[in-house]
């Protein structure tokens, strides 16, 4: 066995150091709110051109994964848009079927016409996004 003043640390000293280092890491995460790197905003910060309005079927919805948007068309001439980013863990919806948008990460489902949660674990609805038809194109985001 080595002495505490010797060149080698005892097993107990090493384990204490590891425990303290772990606790320091938890404290650092708590000080930063546990956040990692900032994510892209869930809703657009500028107008987004989604193309022809007829690409969204009347009585249905379309998922724009690249733009992270979900657009429904409850009736002719009426459009509703929502963020396609799940409010649970930030995953982008994978599909739209039978009036529901599905998150691939944990199985949350949302109503495409209201953004409301139909099945958790998500607890908050999808944020709404302004949407309009302008110049023959569907535009979503601020100033839409």
RALIN-V582820 format. One record per run of one state. SS is the DSSP state (hx for helix, st for strand, lp for the rest). FROM is the first residue (numbers start at 1). TO is the last residue. Records with the same first field share a line. If there is no record, write none. Layout:
BEGIN
SS=FROM-TO  FROM-TO
END
This chain:
BEGIN
lp=1-10  32-47  52-52  56-59  65-68  76-77  84-84  86-91  98-99  104-108  112-116  120-127  130-130  135-136  141-144
hx=11-31  53-55
st=48-51  60-64  69-75  78-83  85-85  92-97  100-103  109-111  117-119  128-129  131-134  137-140
END
